[in-house]
Amino acid sequence: MAVIILPHAQDDLLALQDYMLDRWGEVDWLKAEDEIFDKLTLVDTGFLIGSHVQELASVGIFDYRIVFTSHHKLVYRRFNSDTFVYMVAGHQRPRSATRRGNRRQRQAAVASSEWYLSIRSNTA
């Protein structure tokens, strides 16, 4: 079992590190880093199974899963006994479960779907 952080996800982590060090400092970055890698360890050992990526599951692709830390989301895929990390991104939880999405949120969801689908086509 191994966690393999793919190049895009490595770039995400480095950008996140730069951002957090500039904005909040080393202590907060180290806390976020620990939380991310603790979550990936749980995924890799099988103690945590994330939910399917909704945009992909809606078109019949169930290989990719997503887990959340307090401030980040991690997109990964299990293959054999290894965990491949495709994306590390910040996230905001919805203010209300019944809230209707505004135009910007819908545009972001479409862009996110297109990005996820491009991952699929690049790994096929």
N, C-alpha and C positions, 0 to 999 in steps of 0.2 A: 504494500500500500504506500502510495506516495501522493503528495500534492504537487501538481505541476502548474505553475503560474505562466500562462502563455504570454507572448510579447505585448499584446494590447493591454492585458491586465497588469503586467509589470509597469507599463507606461502610466496606467491609471494610478497605481500605488505610488509611483514617484511623483506624479502631479499632486496627488493627495498629500503626500509628505511635504512637498514644497509649500502648498497652500496652508496646511495646518501649522507648520513651523513659522510661516510669515504672520499668520493671524493670531494663533493661540499659544505657540511655544512648544518646547520639547516635551514637557510633561503630558500635555493633552495629546500630542502625536503618539507618544509611546503607549498611552492608554488605548487610543484607537487602534494602533497596530496590534497590541496584545489581543484586543477584542476580535479583530478580523482573523488573526491566526488561530485563536482559540476556537472560533466558530468553524474554521476550515478543518481543524483537527477533529472536531465532533462529526463533521460531514465525512471525512476520510475514514474514520473508525466505524461509521455506520450508526452512531448514536443519534444522529440528526439527519433527517431526510427533508430537504426543502420542498417547496411546492413547485409544480410545473410552471414554466414561464407562460403566462396566460396567452400572450400573443402567438406563441408557437403552438401551444396545445390546441388553440382554436382552429389551426390548419392541420392538425394531426401529427405534430412533431412533439414527442413527449420525452426526448432525451435530455433536455436542458432543464435545470432546476435553479431556483433562486432561494437564498436565505438572507435574512436581515440581521444586522447588528443594530445598535441603538441609533446610528446615524448613517449607515452604509448598506448597500445591497451588493450581494455577491452572486454572479451567475456562473454556474459550473455544470459540468457533465461528468458522470462516472463512466469509465470505460475499463472493463475488466476489474481490477482492484485499485485502479488509480483515479484520482480526482483532478480534472483539468479545469482550471479557473479561466474564464473567458473575459470577465468584466468585474471591476470594483468601482462602484459609483455612490455618490451621495444620494440620499432620498429624503422625502418628506412624507410623513403619514397624512392621509386625508383628514381634514378637520371633522368630517362627519361622513358616516357610511352612506347617507342618502343624498349627499351633495351632488348636484349635476356638474359635470366637468365643463369648464369654460373653453373657449376657442383655443387658447394657448395650451391647455392641458391636452386637448384632443390632438393638436398638432404635434406635441411632444410624444404622445402615444404612437402616432403614425410613424414618426421618425424612429422611435425605439423599435417598433415592429420591423421596419426596414433594416435597421442595424442587426437585429437578431437573425433575420432571414439571410442577411449577407454572411453572417457567421456560419450558418448552416451550409450555404453554397460553397464557402471556402474550405470547409472541413470534409465535404463529401468525397 
